[in-house]
Amino acid sequence: MHKPNSKKNFVQEVAATLPPGVAPEQVDIWFQDEMRIGQRGTQTRLWARKGTRPRVVRQQQSESAYIFGAVCPRQDSAIGLVMPHANTEAMSHHLQVLSEAVPAGRHAVLVLDRAGWHT
């Protein structure tokens, strides 16, 4: 994984990392991110007689999933996946789907945020 020094040098950094024979005009820039969504139990309320304090079991577990998404403004294209975990396997699947979205004869540069698990 390559980290550009600054936004100003981005085009030069990308051009310097391209394989021989690949022109910058053949490259699409994709922007990727992921996020966790889910549900967590909340405060339980119920009707009761004044002066009583009924006991109620409250949902303690949580359910969540991860949304992986990427967009390419130049191609007006986007992909998205809902995955049960954010890990290497999920990211590999995301990259596979992304590679299938890149048109034949084109190449993709994927811009990631600097989340710790990306490295």
MDAnalysis code that builds the backbone (N, CA, C; Angstrom):
import MDAnalysis as mda
import numpy as np

u = mda.Universe.empty(357, n_residues=119, atom_resindex=np.repeat(np.arange(119), 3), trajectory=True)
u.add_TopologyAttr("name", ["N", "CA", "C"] * 119)
u.add_TopologyAttr("resid", np.arange(1, 120))
u.add_TopologyAttr("resname", ["MET", "HIS", "LYS", "PRO", "ASN", "SER", "LYS", "LYS", "ASN", "PHE", "VAL", "GLN", "GLU", "VAL", "ALA", "ALA", "THR", "LEU", "PRO", "PRO", "GLY", "VAL", "ALA", "PRO", "GLU", "GLN", "VAL", "ASP", "ILE", "TRP", "PHE", "GLN", "ASP", "GLU", "MET", "ARG", "ILE", "GLY", "GLN", "ARG", "GLY", "THR", "GLN", "THR", "ARG", "LEU", "TRP", "ALA", "ARG", "LYS", "GLY", "THR", "ARG", "PRO", "ARG", "VAL", "VAL", "ARG", "GLN", "GLN", "GLN", "SER", "GLU", "SER", "ALA", "TYR", "ILE", "PHE", "GLY", "ALA", "VAL", "CYS", "PRO", "ARG", "GLN", "ASP", "SER", "ALA", "ILE", "GLY", "LEU", "VAL", "MET", "PRO", "HIS", "ALA", "ASN", "THR", "GLU", "ALA", "MET", "SER", "HIS", "HIS", "LEU", "GLN", "VAL", "LEU", "SER", "GLU", "ALA", "VAL", "PRO", "ALA", "GLY", "ARG", "HIS", "ALA", "VAL", "LEU", "VAL", "LEU", "ASP", "ARG", "ALA", "GLY", "TRP", "HIS", "THR"])
u.atoms.positions = np.array([
    [0.843, -1.174, 0.000],
    [0.000, 0.000, 0.000],
    [0.882, 1.228, 0.000],
    [0.534, 2.170, -0.824],
    [1.339, 3.377, -0.970],
    [0.585, 4.566, -0.396],
    [1.259, 5.387, 0.382],
    [0.646, 6.583, 0.961],
    [1.231, 7.818, 0.278],
    [0.423, 8.553, -0.513],
    [0.930, 9.775, -1.135],
    [1.358, 10.790, -0.080],
    [2.377, 11.581, -0.415],
    [2.889, 12.588, 0.513],
    [1.902, 13.721, 0.721],
    [1.219, 14.138, -0.331],
    [0.253, 15.224, -0.198],
    [-0.744, 15.164, -1.336],
    [-1.816, 15.902, -1.180],
    [-2.829, 15.954, -2.225],
    [-2.276, 16.604, -3.497],
    [-1.351, 17.543, -3.349],
    [-0.779, 18.239, -4.495],
    [-0.028, 17.274, -5.409],
    [0.630, 16.302, -4.845],
    [1.458, 15.372, -5.615],
    [0.723, 14.102, -6.007],
    [-0.575, 14.040, -5.811],
    [-1.309, 12.804, -6.031],
    [-1.155, 12.280, -7.457],
    [-1.350, 13.137, -8.435],
    [-1.256, 12.700, -9.832],
    [0.144, 12.189, -10.138],
    [1.160, 12.887, -9.674],
    [2.538, 12.451, -9.905],
    [2.826, 11.136, -9.187],
    [2.319, 10.979, -7.979],
    [2.523, 9.740, -7.215],
    [1.868, 8.557, -7.918],
    [0.641, 8.761, -8.417],
    [-0.054, 7.683, -9.134],
    [0.715, 7.337, -10.398],
    [1.109, 8.339, -11.171],
    [1.837, 8.093, -12.424],
    [3.135, 7.339, -12.168],
    [3.807, 7.640, -11.062],
    [5.078, 6.981, -10.747],
    [4.905, 5.511, -10.367],
    [3.717, 5.117, -9.914],
    [3.508, 3.733, -9.482],
    [2.854, 2.861, -10.544],
    [2.482, 3.447, -11.688],
    [1.828, 2.659, -12.730],
    [2.812, 1.688, -13.378],
    [2.339, 0.503, -13.745],
    [3.204, -0.449, -14.449],
    [3.576, 0.089, -15.831],
    [4.664, -0.396, -16.402],
    [5.045, 0.042, -17.753],
    [3.916, -0.225, -18.749],
    [3.687, 0.720, -19.640],
    [2.663, 0.551, -20.663],
    [1.285, 1.028, -20.261],
    [1.091, 1.450, -19.008],
    [-0.209, 1.947, -18.561],
    [-0.130, 3.469, -18.479],
    [-0.937, 4.129, -19.299],
    [-0.958, 5.590, -19.325],
    [-1.941, 6.099, -18.270],
    [-1.672, 7.259, -17.707],
    [-2.590, 7.825, -16.710],
    [-4.026, 7.984, -17.231],
    [-4.191, 8.159, -18.540],
    [-5.527, 8.292, -19.118],
    [-6.330, 6.999, -19.026],
    [-5.652, 5.870, -18.794],
    [-6.315, 4.569, -18.677],
    [-6.713, 4.254, -17.237],
    [-6.442, 5.180, -16.328],
    [-6.628, 4.916, -14.901],
    [-7.834, 5.677, -14.363],
    [-8.667, 4.960, -13.617],
    [-9.793, 5.563, -12.917],
    [-9.489, 5.592, -11.428],
    [-9.849, 6.672, -10.774],
    [-9.648, 6.807, -9.333],
    [-10.947, 6.411, -8.638],
    [-10.862, 5.442, -7.741],
    [-12.004, 4.975, -6.945],
    [-11.770, 5.398, -5.501],
    [-12.830, 5.793, -4.832],
    [-12.777, 6.170, -3.421],
    [-13.593, 5.155, -2.636],
    [-13.009, 4.603, -1.588],
    [-13.617, 3.499, -0.845],
    [-13.730, 3.846, 0.630],
    [-14.765, 3.326, 1.271],
    [-14.874, 3.406, 2.725],
    [-15.821, 2.311, 3.189],
    [-15.818, 2.079, 4.469],
    [-16.728, 1.102, 5.068],
    [-17.223, 1.673, 6.384],
    [-18.369, 1.158, 6.823],
    [-18.910, 1.614, 8.098],
    [-19.742, 0.507, 8.731],
    [-19.843, 0.572, 10.045],
    [-20.652, -0.398, 10.782],
    [-22.020, 0.208, 11.023],
    [-23.041, -0.585, 10.790],
    [-24.407, -0.173, 11.109],
    [-25.005, -1.250, 11.995],
    [-25.964, -0.894, 12.807],
    [-26.559, -1.933, 13.628],
    [-27.587, -1.420, 14.598],
    [-27.983, -2.334, 15.465],
    [-29.018, -2.051, 16.448],
    [-28.512, -2.459, 17.820],
    [-28.769, -1.641, 18.772],
    [-28.435, -1.929, 20.169],
    [-29.705, -1.700, 20.970],
    [-29.989, -2.581, 21.906],
    [-31.182, -2.424, 22.744],
    [-31.212, -1.069, 23.421],
    [-32.412, -0.541, 23.644],
    [-32.553, 0.773, 24.276],
    [-33.303, 0.626, 25.594],
    [-33.459, 1.726, 26.272],
    [-34.177, 1.749, 27.547],
    [-35.588, 1.207, 27.341],
    [-35.986, 0.280, 28.180],
    [-37.324, -0.295, 28.085],
    [-38.284, 0.481, 28.974],
    [-39.410, 0.859, 28.423],
    [-40.446, 1.565, 29.174],
    [-41.741, 0.777, 29.044],
    [-42.567, 0.818, 30.077],
    [-43.857, 0.154, 30.026],
    [-44.826, 0.850, 30.964],
    [-46.088, 0.611, 30.721],
    [-47.130, 1.176, 31.570],
    [-47.229, 0.341, 32.846],
    [-47.398, 1.023, 33.981],
    [-47.541, 0.319, 35.270],
    [-48.333, 1.223, 36.221],
    [-48.837, 0.599, 37.276],
    [-49.571, 1.391, 38.276],
    [-48.634, 2.357, 38.957],
    [-49.162, 3.499, 39.273],
    [-48.387, 4.517, 39.960],
    [-47.859, 3.943, 41.268],
    [-46.573, 4.199, 41.524],
    [-45.961, 3.724, 42.750],
    [-45.348, 2.329, 42.647],
    [-45.502, 1.646, 41.504],
    [-44.886, 0.324, 41.333],
    [-43.668, 0.439, 40.424],
    [-42.772, -0.503, 40.555],
    [-41.579, -0.564, 39.710],
    [-41.444, -1.974, 39.134],
    [-42.183, -2.270, 38.097],
    [-42.093, -3.615, 37.531],
    [-40.716, -3.861, 36.911],
    [-40.271, -5.092, 37.005],
    [-38.988, -5.471, 36.400],
    [-39.247, -6.039, 35.005],
    [-38.418, -5.588, 34.063],
    [-38.564, -6.015, 32.679],
    [-37.190, -6.413, 32.155],
    [-37.144, -7.523, 31.441],
    [-35.894, -7.946, 30.813],
    [-35.673, -7.075, 29.582],
    [-34.506, -6.500, 29.497],
    [-34.167, -5.628, 28.381],
    [-33.217, -6.342, 27.433],
    [-33.397, -6.125, 26.137],
    [-32.502, -6.732, 25.149],
    [-31.092, -6.197, 25.364],
    [-30.115, -7.094, 25.557],
    [-28.743, -6.687, 25.810],
    [-27.823, -6.888, 24.601],
    [-28.147, -7.824, 23.741],
    [-27.264, -8.094, 22.619],
    [-27.415, -7.018, 21.544],
    [-26.465, -6.989, 20.650],
    [-26.543, -6.048, 19.542],
    [-26.328, -6.812, 18.244],
    [-26.861, -6.282, 17.189],
    [-26.714, -6.865, 15.859],
    [-26.107, -5.791, 14.978],
    [-25.109, -6.159, 14.184],
    [-24.524, -5.168, 13.296],
    [-24.009, -5.835, 12.028],
    [-23.740, -5.009, 11.050],
    [-23.170, -5.435, 9.781],
    [-22.278, -4.299, 9.295],
    [-21.520, -4.568, 8.267],
    [-20.618, -3.566, 7.704],
    [-20.982, -3.322, 6.252],
    [-21.031, -2.060, 5.876],
    [-21.264, -1.687, 4.492],
    [-19.930, -1.262, 3.900],
    [-19.537, -1.931, 2.829],
    [-18.338, -1.567, 2.073],
    [-18.823, -0.895, 0.796],
    [-18.259, 0.241, 0.460],
    [-18.671, 0.930, -0.751],
    [-17.500, 1.596, -1.430],
    [-17.616, 1.766, -2.737],
    [-16.599, 2.468, -3.518],
    [-17.303, 3.189, -4.659],
    [-16.778, 4.366, -5.008],
    [-17.335, 5.147, -6.110],
    [-16.219, 5.598, -7.039],
    [-16.576, 5.701, -8.305],
    [-15.666, 6.240, -9.315],
    [-16.409, 7.365, -10.022],
    [-16.103, 8.610, -9.693],
    [-16.817, 9.732, -10.315],
    [-16.637, 9.777, -11.832],
    [-15.454, 9.455, -12.322],
    [-15.184, 9.531, -13.752],
    [-16.071, 8.573, -14.550],
    [-16.249, 7.364, -14.048],
    [-17.072, 6.368, -14.737],
    [-18.543, 6.436, -14.305],
    [-18.849, 7.317, -13.350],
    [-20.211, 7.408, -12.797],
    [-20.677, 6.022, -12.351],
    [-19.805, 5.375, -11.572],
    [-20.044, 3.996, -11.163],
    [-19.839, 3.850, -9.661],
    [-20.550, 2.905, -9.076],
    [-20.405, 2.639, -7.640],
    [-20.696, 1.173, -7.381],
    [-20.105, 0.669, -6.312],
    [-20.391, -0.688, -5.850],
    [-20.615, -0.638, -4.349],
    [-21.317, -1.624, -3.833],
    [-21.543, -1.698, -2.400],
    [-21.826, -3.129, -1.977],
    [-21.366, -3.467, -0.801],
    [-21.577, -4.794, -0.225],
    [-21.963, -4.649, 1.234],
    [-22.805, -5.522, 1.712],
    [-23.105, -5.615, 3.133],
    [-22.465, -6.908, 3.614],
    [-21.558, -6.782, 4.575],
    [-20.789, -7.925, 5.054],
    [-20.981, -8.077, 6.568],
    [-20.860, -9.306, 7.090],
    [-21.048, -9.509, 8.521],
    [-19.883, -9.006, 9.375],
    [-18.689, -8.885, 8.768],
    [-17.499, -8.462, 9.520],
    [-16.647, -7.555, 8.637],
    [-15.826, -6.747, 9.270],
    [-14.820, -5.963, 8.552],
    [-13.480, -6.617, 8.841],
    [-13.037, -7.435, 7.920],
    [-11.762, -8.144, 8.093],
    [-11.130, -8.354, 6.729],
    [-10.024, -9.083, 6.704],
    [-9.291, -9.305, 5.463],
    [-10.146, -10.029, 4.432],
    [-10.901, -11.022, 4.858],
    [-11.748, -11.773, 3.941],
    [-12.812, -10.870, 3.304],
    [-13.441, -10.029, 4.108],
    [-14.465, -9.116, 3.590],
    [-13.845, -8.113, 2.622],
    [-12.669, -7.589, 2.972],
    [-12.004, -6.624, 2.099],
    [-11.586, -7.291, 0.787],
    [-11.128, -8.525, 0.844],
    [-10.755, -9.244, -0.380],
    [-11.959, -9.419, -1.294],
    [-13.096, -9.747, -0.706],
    [-14.323, -9.888, -1.498],
    [-14.714, -8.541, -2.117],
    [-14.595, -7.488, -1.332],
    [-14.893, -6.136, -1.815],
    [-13.982, -5.785, -3.000],
    [-12.700, -6.095, -2.893],
    [-11.760, -5.799, -3.975],
    [-12.082, -6.616, -5.227],
    [-12.529, -7.852, -5.040],
    [-12.910, -8.688, -6.177],
    [-14.102, -8.077, -6.913],
    [-15.106, -7.641, -6.163],
    [-16.285, -7.011, -6.778],
    [-15.882, -5.713, -7.473],
    [-14.990, -4.960, -6.849],
    [-14.499, -3.725, -7.461],
    [-13.781, -4.020, -8.768],
    [-12.934, -5.036, -8.781],
    [-12.193, -5.365, -10.005],
    [-13.135, -5.753, -11.141],
    [-14.252, -6.372, -10.811],
    [-15.236, -6.744, -11.830],
    [-15.977, -5.521, -12.376],
    [-15.992, -4.423, -11.613],
    [-16.672, -3.200, -12.039],
    [-15.798, -2.311, -12.921],
    [-14.506, -2.596, -12.960],
    [-13.590, -1.794, -13.784],
    [-13.717, -2.267, -15.236],
    [-14.019, -1.350, -16.163],
    [-14.187, -1.748, -17.565],
    [-12.907, -2.347, -18.147],
    [-13.075, -3.225, -19.119],
    [-11.930, -3.841, -19.795],
    [-11.047, -2.753, -20.405],
    [-9.750, -2.922, -20.269],
    [-8.804, -1.955, -20.807],
    [-8.528, -0.778, -19.895],
    [-9.174, -0.726, -18.732],
    [-8.963, 0.357, -17.777],
    [-8.286, -0.203, -16.536],
    [-7.742, 0.660, -15.746],
    [-7.097, 0.292, -14.491],
    [-7.688, 1.147, -13.385],
    [-7.596, 0.681, -12.154],
    [-8.157, 1.418, -11.023],
    [-7.096, 1.680, -9.971],
    [-7.169, 2.867, -9.402],
    [-6.412, 3.219, -8.201],
    [-7.456, 3.413, -7.120],
    [-7.294, 2.707, -6.016],
    [-8.260, 2.764, -4.926],
    [-7.706, 3.629, -3.800],
    [-8.446, 4.668, -3.454],
    [-8.047, 5.582, -2.378],
    [-8.772, 5.139, -1.113],
    [-7.994, 4.833, -0.065],
    [-8.531, 4.406, 1.221],
    [-8.276, 5.483, 2.264],
    [-9.103, 5.496, 3.303],
    [-8.762, 6.358, 4.430],
    [-7.650, 5.653, 5.210],
    [-7.187, 6.252, 6.246],
    [-6.047, 5.673, 6.970],
    [-6.469, 4.882, 8.206],
    [-7.560, 4.154, 8.079],
    [-7.984, 3.311, 9.192],
    [-6.891, 2.289, 9.495],
    [-6.689, 2.001, 10.754],
    [-5.613, 1.119, 11.175],
    [-5.625, -0.246, 10.533],
    [-6.798, -0.823, 10.327],
    [-6.834, -2.181, 9.790],
    [-6.562, -2.226, 8.291],
    [-6.553, -1.082, 7.585],
    [-6.225, -1.087, 6.170],
    [-4.757, -1.399, 5.923],
    [-3.928, -1.143, 6.899],
    [-2.507, -1.404, 6.712],
    [-2.149, -2.749, 7.276],
])
